[in-house]
Amino acid sequence: MAIILDGNRVRDEIKEALKPRIARLAAAKRRPGLAAVLVGNHSASEIYVRSKLKTSQELGMCSEKITPPESVTTEEMLALVSELNARSDIDGILVQLPLPRQVDAKRILLAVAPDKDVDGFHPYNVGCLVAGLPGPRACTPAGIMALLDRYNIPIEGKRAVVVGRSDIVGKPVSLLLLHRNATVTICHSRTPGLAAVCREADILVAAIGRPARLDAEYIKPGAAVIDVGMNTLGRREDVARIFRNSPEKLSAFDKRGNVLVGDLDPIDVAERAGAYTPVPGGVGPLTIAMLMANTVESAERRLASC
């Protein structure tokens, strides 16, 4: 029977491990500080930021939300980021995307000081990842590695296939797996014979953003399967087809009007994988946990440098 890789459990373990570290920083009058910049009234972004700040406060960290108006300019945002870079009480800066059209998002993200880039997106930190040097790692890939480790999934010497080449997930998780001595193949929508390549994987990571795109044909029996996808099904017929007329899922759809599904066929992955992440409740909960870990590490580095 396949092992379900419970992201909620691992998230809670990571948070518990952070608490004594935060307490030591607080005793040294150096509680970790996280600043979240949220522009405008984007409902999904508001939910994400609220969740991140709530978690930081529950852990005993300092946090603040900064809300420039929708009309903010690139220059005004650059000035704000510069101010946050200079503040000694801020260890992590989170600029929530998307930004309004008139704002040059790339310039804003590049302006964040690399040592306060707790998302791990700055080119300097990406370079540190490539070179195997210390630095904040992109949160979702770091969460994937934490999940594999907590469940003692072997990585060294294993064949890993990553479907998806984004800068946020696909590329960094490939590098993290490579640093752990996996043999890594990165695939995408234009990879010839994609199913055959995926079937070679002892560790399969799916991050393509297409609901239930990978079925049994893509899964090696007994593989560890990490589903990063978070896709919303808004049609009842799609829920019925993908979940094989599951009464539970159809009832959930009738109640909420939508159901979440990953990038892998949920029935096939449960039947063929040796271990797999559910959607929801797999990779998702770990992203915020790793954001908190990056912020704490940033505060610890600052305290050590004093």
N, C-alpha and C positions, 0 to 999 in steps of 0.2 A: 504494500500500500504506500502511495506517495506521501512524503513528508510535506506538510504545509509550512512554508517559511513565513512565520507570523511577524510582520513588520511592527505591529503595535507592541508586541512583547519586547522586541529588540529596542524599539524607541524608548520604552520605559526603563530598560536596563541602562541605556546610554545616559538618560536623564538622571538616574540615580547615581551613576558614576560621576557625573558632573557636579552634583551638589556639594560634596566635600571640597572639591577644588574651588568652587565659588565661595564657600565659607572661608577658606584660607585667604583668598583674595580680599574678601570683606574684612577679615581680621587685620589685614595689612592696609586697610582703608583704600582698597583698589577694586571695588566691585566692577565686574565687566559692564561696559556700556554699549548699547546697540542703538543706532539711529536709523529709522526707516523713513524714506522720503517717498511720499505718495502724492502724485499730482492729479488733480481733478476728481471726478466721481465715477470711476470705473468700478462697478460692483464686485466683479471677481477679484480685482486687485485689493479692494477694501477688505474682503474676506481673508485673503492670504496674509495681508499685513496684520490684521487683527489677531489672527492665529499665531503669527510669529511673535508679536509683542506680548500676547497673553502667556505664551510658553516661557518667554524670557523672564517675565515678572513672577511666574510660578516658581522659577528656579532661584529667585533672589537676585536677578540681574537688574541693572538700571536700563531703562529703555524709553525712547521718546519717538513720537510720530510727528513728522514735519510735513505740512500740507500746502505747498505752493498752489496758487490758483491755476486753472486750466489755461489761462492766457500767458503763463510764465514763458520767458524767452530762454534761449540757450545760454546767453551771457549771465542771466540771473541764476540759472541752475548751476553754472560753473562757479559763480561766486559763493553759492550755498555750499557746494561740495568742498570748495577751498576752505571755507569756515569750519566745516566738520573735520576736514583733514587736520586742521590746526588745533582742535580741541583735545586736551589731554584726557578728558573724561569719556571720550568716545573711542571704543576699540574696534567697532565694526560699523560699516556704512552699507546700508541696503537701499539701492535705488530701484523701486518697483517698476517693472515694465508692464504694459507699454507706456511710453511717454507721448504727449501730444505731437502732432505732425510737425509743428513749427520748431520743435526741440531736436537737436542733433544728438540722438541717443548714444551713438558711438563716442562722440566727444565727451559726453557726461561720464560714461562708464570708464573711459580711459583716464579721466581726471581724478577718480577715486585713488587715494594712496594705496599702493599694492599691499602694504601691511594692514590696511583696514578693509581690504576687499574680501569680506567673509563669504561672498558667493563663489570666490575662486575663479572669476572670469577674466581678470586683468591679464594681458599678454605676459607680463612679468611672471605671474604665478603659473600661467600655462607653461612658460619656459622652465620654471622650476620643476613642474611635473614631468616634463620631457626629460630633464636632466637628472631626475631622481633626487632633487634637493628639497629641503623642508619648505613648507609654505601651505597656505590654505588650499584645499582641494574643492572642486565643484561638489556641491552638497549631495545631489542625487547619486553620482558615481561613488562618492565616499560611503553613502548609505548602503549601496549595493555590496561593496566590499565588507562592510560591517556585518551585513546580513549573512553573507557566505561564511565569514569567520565564526560568528556566533553559533551557527549550525554545523560547524566543522566540515564544511564542504571542501574537499581537496582542490587546490588550485595549481600548485606546482606540477609541471609535466602534463597538465590536462590541455585538451583542445578546446579553445573558447571561440565562439562565433558571436559577433555583435552585429545585429541588423539595425542600421541607423548610423549616420555619420555626423550628427549635430555637434556643435562646439560645446553644448551644455551637457550632453550625456554620452553619445556614441564615441567620440574621440577620446575624452578623458577616461572613460571606463576601460577602453581598450588599452590605454597606457598603464592604468593601474593594474590590470590583469597581466600585462607584459612584464611589469616590474616584479610581479610575483611568480615569474617563470612559467606562465601559461604560454602556449602557442596560439596566437590570436589572429583571427581573420575578421576584417571589417567588411560588411556587405551593405547593400542598399538596393533601391528599386530597380536599378539597371544591372545588377549582378546576374550573369547568365547561370542557369541551373541553380537558382537560390535554394530550392528545397534540398537538393543533394548536398550542398555545402552545409546547410543547417543540420542535416542528419548526422554529420560527422562530429557535432559539438558535444563534448561532455558538459560544457557550460554554455547555455544559449541565453543571450540577452537581447530582448526585442524592444526596440525604441523607435518605431516608425510612425506611430500615430494613426494607424488604420485599424478599425474595429475587427477583432477576430481574424486578422489577415493570415496568420500562420496556423495551419491545422496540423493534423496528425502526420501528414507527409513531411513536415519540417522538423519533427521531434525525434531524436534518438531515444529509444527505450531506456529508461533509467537516468536520463540526463537531468542536471539541475537547470531549471528554467526560470529566468528572471524576466518578468513582464513589467516593463516601465510604462506601458500605454495606459491612458486614462481617457477613454472615449465614451461619449454620452449617446445612448441609443434613444431616439425620440419617436420611433415608430414601433407599434406593438408587434407588427409582423416580423420585424428584425429581431426583437426580443424572443419571439416564439421560435424563429429559425435557429438563432445562435445558441439558445439555451434549451433546445429540443422540447419546447412546450412545457418547460418547468412551471408548475403551478406557483411556486414561491416567487419566481422572477416575474411572472405575468401579474401576480397579485401586487408585487412591488411597483410594477409599471402602472397598473391601474390606480394605485394610491398616489404616486408621485409624478407620473407623466414622463418618467425617463428611468433608465437603468444604466449603470456603468459597466463597461467591459474593457478588457485590455486589448493588446495587439495579438494575443494568441486565442485560439478557440478554447473556451474555458472547459468544455467537456473533454476534448481530446487531450489537453495538457494534464488534466487530473488523471486520465487513464494511462498515459504513456510515460510521464516524467517520473523520476525518482524523488525529486523535490521540486517545489514550485511556489511562486508567490501568488497569492490571491489578488483579485482586483474587485473592490478596494481592499486595503488592509495589508498590502505587501510592501512595495517600495515607497509608496507615498508618505507614510508616517515618518520615514527616516530622513526625509529632506530637511525638515525643520530641526530635527534632532542634531543633524550634522552642522546646520547653520549655528546652533547654539554652541556646539563643540568648537567650531572655528572661532567664534567670538571669545570664548573662554581662553583658548590657546593664544589669541592675540593679546588679551589682557595679561596673561602669564609672561609672554615675551616682553611686554612693556615694563612689567614689574621687575623682571630680571635685569633689564638694561638700565634701571635707575641707579 
